[in-house]
Amino acid sequence: MFEIRIHGRGGQGAVTAAEMLSVAAFDEGWHAQAFPTFGSERMGAPVVAFCRIDERPIRIHEPIARPDAVIVQDPTLLHQVKVFEGIDADAYVLVNTGRSFAELGLDELAASLRPSRMVTVPATALAREHLGRALPNTALLGAFAGLTARVSLQAVSDAILARFPGPVGEGNVAAARAAYDHVRHELGAVDA
């Protein structure tokens, strides 16, 4: 089973991201599940959403304590919430920022993880460029596809367009594609 924890703030689309990620995985033949947990249910409050992907039916429903991947939608949470709690050296870490892990004060974390499994991506800037709004969730899904290869960029794009048809969906797909390309470039990967 592959477990993903998404940390964000209310209004950034963390719950929607988990749902679209589960749809993308399901469309590629996986069993998938997505669900949120809320603190104080208000705009800007910390939110955590979860997604599980497996080849077998998923029977557990509790929050994810030991994620295989962590997506941080809002870098202001890095030193306020224990976003990296429960990860091990093989975990994937994706942070929405144009800054490096060193610039974020996360040298110790970076030293404990595999460099090929951690990346920052300016998802908010990409969303502004392609959507005209600072909603990083779909860009981060593209980045997740590029980092982990657990779902394809095509499956992510299809899930986005199913949720947001028309020009809004197309803008979200463009942001996801740009983030995917950014991550692949950062990792030095060349797609055929």
Protein Blocks (a to p, Z undefined) as FASTA:
>chain_A
ZZddddddehilmmmmmmmmmmmmmmnopacddddddfddcehiacdddddddfbdcfbf
cdcfbdfbdcdfblklmmmpcfkgoiafkbccddddfbdfklnopmmmmmmpcfklgccd
dfklmmmmmnopacfklmmmmmmmmmnomacfklmmmmmmmmmgcjllmmmmmmmmmmmm
mmmmmnopacZZ
